[in-house]
């Protein structure tokens, strides 16, 4: 079967993690269009609802920014947002040591959920969205462990104040669901979303091309 890429893929993010995850399944975005939006949760908003709202807003913002760009105005636009929740409480993206330490204290010895919403705007302007949930349980952390992790700096900008693909992987005693979802982009669901809209996911899956 012959497959032709008619439209490029734009990633509405500059996240190195999401770029690396896409590369893992042979996809390299043609262009990065980070979407600068207000990520403040709305009053009484649930973690899953926040993830869905923000991924949609990111995709729509990127689409709007590219509407006059001849090369990308008809592109596939892929956006994602990851939210960590303990019950109905939304944990922030840690930007300071105090916030990161508060997150670790809350997560210590208990289970939490990680939600990633993936949103795809097609070249025809239709919008497709999928929400993926993973469950994670942390071991009970000592103050020494928390202080050491804070000193590593890995928590900066991470939802919930940790990165599972780094040192914090040693804190996890149980995980249910997609690992790549926790990192920031559920690969199976993203691939299915793109394939369902006829984006040529497998074109690079040839020896020597990936």
C-alpha positions, 0 to 999 in steps of 0.5 A, a space after each residue: 500500500 502506498 502512503 503519501 504524507 499530504 499534511 505535516 504534523 505540528 506539535 503544540 509544545 516544546 516539551 523535550 519529553 513529548 518530542 522524545 516520546 513521539 520519536 520513539 514511535 518514529 514520528 518527528 513533528 515538522 514544526 513546534 508551536 508552543 501554546 502559551 495559555 493560562 493553566 490555572 484550574 477553574 473553581 471546583 475543576 477536577 483533574 481529568 476535566 482540567 487536562 481535557 480543557 487545557 489540551 483543547 485550548 493548546 490545540 486551538 491556540 496553536 491552530 489560531 497562530 498558524 492560520 496565516 502560515 502557508 506551510 502549516 495552516 492545514 497541518 495536523 496539530 497535536 497537543 497534550 496536557 498532563 495533570 496529577 491528582 490526589 482525589 479531586 485535588 490537582 497538584 501543580 507543576 512545581 516551579 519552586 523547591 517549596 512547591 515540589 516538597 509539598 507535592 512529595 509530602 502529599 504523594 508519600 505513601 499513597 496512591 495518585 492518578 495521572 491524567 493526560 489528554 491528547 487533542 488532535 486538530 485535523 487539516 479539515 478543522 475537526 477536533 479529536 480528543 482522548 483522555 488516558 488515566 494511569 494510577 501510581 503508588 509511592 513508597 513512604 518517603 523519608 525526609 532524606 529521600 525528599 531532600 535528595 530529590 529536591 537537590 537533583 532539580 528533576 522536579 522543575 516544571 513537572 506535574 506533581 513535582 516528579 518525573 517518573 523517567 528519572 530518579 523518582 522512578 525509585 519511589 514507585 511501588 506500583 503502577 497501573 496503566 500506561 507508563 508513557 502517559 505518566 511521562 507525558 504522552 500515551 503512545 498507544 492512544 496517540 498513535 491510534 488517534 493519528 492513524 484514525 485520521 489517516 496520518 501516516 504513522 508507519 511511514 518511517 518504520 523501515 529499516 534504517 529510517 527510525 
